[in-house]
Amino acid sequence: MSAPQGSLSLRQYGASPGSHAHPHFQVLLGLDGVLELDVQGRGQRIGAGQGCVIAPGERHDFEARSGSRCLVLDTAHAGWAHCPAQPARSAQALALAHYLAQALQHPDSLAQHHGPLLLLDAWRAPHATPKRQERPIDWNQLAVWTSQHLHEPLSVAQLARQVCLSPSRFAERCRDETGLSVMQWLRQQRLALAVQLRGSGLCVAETALRCGYLSPSALTAALRRLRPH
């Protein structure tokens, strides 16, 4: 291998050459035909778009009864130690392999210089996009603010503004973090304050007004639903 990233070649496979091993990674990607491969006693077939990463020192043997053509990379690049057995983006890897196979026919091509790292990039699984870190919602603080404004016709947008979120994102997080929709959470706050005020002796009409119920009868019905049947 002339470069650390490795050396690419286009190979035709036929009869078995006998079991052997290499001191470096050998990466095979099928272009045509089917290659029967045995690596450390594990058998597999490599067809077009399928591949195999053979680790340093692993004994392997192969045979292609009807012939097989593969792009082969011999490399010491440590990144291949963390790659899956098959290319994560097989369609892109196969398209790249066909291009590199053609480019290798031209001595002035940059395929040998850039191809090994491009193949590695197409082979390994893409990194997951990290989740955006969001400020936690202080639900206790929001409940205190809400209790002071229950006499107003509160909306999802008003509650969302208190925690610096869009209405849609606040609705999602309310469902995820409390198990309730925003309106269910708001009804829970109304009812909790109503129970507290009625327990302190405040009349039904005044309690309904402070908690945002449309009428004393609406509050009475809500409180009745709390009683065990």
SULURQUI-V142243 format. One record per residue. N is the residue number from 0. PHI is phi in radians with two decimals (999 if undefined). Layout:
N&PHI / N&PHI
//
This chain:
0&999 / 1&-1.51 / 2&-2.37 / 3&-1.01 / 4&-1.30 / 5&2.06 / 6&-2.27 / 7&-1.67 / 8&-2.65 / 9&-1.87 / 10&-2.22 / 11&-1.78 / 12&-1.95 / 13&-2.50 / 14&-1.21 / 15&-1.13 / 16&-1.56 / 17&1.73 / 18&-1.15 / 19&-2.73 / 20&-2.50 / 21&-2.24 / 22&-1.47 / 23&-2.44 / 24&-1.24 / 25&-2.18 / 26&-1.97 / 27&-2.06 / 28&-2.32 / 29&-1.21 / 30&-1.93 / 31&-2.47 / 32&1.25 / 33&-2.25 / 34&-1.89 / 35&-1.52 / 36&-2.21 / 37&-2.18 / 38&-2.14 / 39&0.96 / 40&1.50 / 41&-1.77 / 42&-1.57 / 43&-2.76 / 44&-2.00 / 45&-2.03 / 46&-1.80 / 47&-1.08 / 48&1.50 / 49&-1.72 / 50&-2.54 / 51&-2.77 / 52&-1.95 / 53&-1.71 / 54&-1.31 / 55&-0.96 / 56&1.52 / 57&-1.35 / 58&-1.33 / 59&-2.58 / 60&-2.53 / 61&-2.62 / 62&-2.74 / 63&-2.32 / 64&-1.11 / 65&-1.87 / 66&1.57 / 67&-2.61 / 68&-2.10 / 69&-2.33 / 70&-1.51 / 71&-2.16 / 72&-2.07 / 73&-1.78 / 74&-2.62 / 75&-1.85 / 76&-1.11 / 77&-1.14 / 78&-1.06 / 79&-1.25 / 80&-1.18 / 81&-1.89 / 82&-1.58 / 83&-1.20 / 84&-1.11 / 85&-1.96 / 86&-1.07 / 87&-1.15 / 88&-2.04 / 89&-1.10 / 90&-1.12 / 91&-1.18 / 92&-1.12 / 93&-1.17 / 94&-1.08 / 95&-1.12 / 96&-1.09 / 97&-1.13 / 98&-1.12 / 99&-1.11 / 100&-1.06 / 101&-1.25 / 102&-1.15 / 103&-1.15 / 104&-1.32 / 105&-1.93 / 106&-1.09 / 107&-1.61 / 108&-1.25 / 109&-1.56 / 110&-1.03 / 111&-1.18 / 112&-1.39 / 113&-1.74 / 114&-0.99 / 115&-1.01 / 116&-1.30 / 117&-1.15 / 118&-1.15 / 119&-1.06 / 120&-1.14 / 121&-1.28 / 122&-1.43 / 123&-1.35 / 124&-1.16 / 125&-1.17 / 126&-1.20 / 127&-1.19 / 128&-1.20 / 129&-1.11 / 130&-1.18 / 131&-1.20 / 132&-1.30 / 133&-2.01 / 134&-1.15 / 135&-1.15 / 136&-1.51 / 137&-1.49 / 138&-1.15 / 139&-1.13 / 140&-1.15 / 141&-1.13 / 142&-1.14 / 143&-1.12 / 144&-1.06 / 145&-1.09 / 146&-1.08 / 147&-1.49 / 148&-2.23 / 149&-1.17 / 150&-1.28 / 151&-1.68 / 152&-1.39 / 153&-1.22 / 154&-2.10 / 155&-1.06 / 156&-1.08 / 157&-1.14 / 158&-1.14 / 159&-1.08 / 160&-1.10 / 161&-1.16 / 162&-2.01 / 163&1.03 / 164&-2.22 / 165&-1.26 / 166&-0.96 / 167&-1.18 / 168&-1.21 / 169&-1.12 / 170&-1.10 / 171&-1.11 / 172&-1.25 / 173&-1.08 / 174&-1.14 / 175&-1.21 / 176&-1.66 / 177&-2.02 / 178&1.39 / 179&-2.17 / 180&-1.26 / 181&-1.05 / 182&-1.18 / 183&-1.16 / 184&-1.11 / 185&-1.15 / 186&-1.09 / 187&-1.09 / 188&-1.17 / 189&-1.04 / 190&-1.18 / 191&-1.08 / 192&-1.20 / 193&-1.08 / 194&-1.08 / 195&-1.13 / 196&-1.20 / 197&-1.15 / 198&-1.16 / 199&-1.49 / 200&1.78 / 201&-1.19 / 202&-1.20 / 203&-1.09 / 204&-1.11 / 205&-1.17 / 206&-1.10 / 207&-1.06 / 208&-1.14 / 209&-1.22 / 210&-1.67 / 211&1.49 / 212&-1.34 / 213&-1.19 / 214&-2.77 / 215&-1.03 / 216&-1.19 / 217&-1.13 / 218&-1.17 / 219&-1.05 / 220&-1.13 / 221&-1.15 / 222&-1.18 / 223&-1.12 / 224&-1.19 / 225&-1.32 / 226&-1.26 / 227&-1.15 / 228&-1.36
//
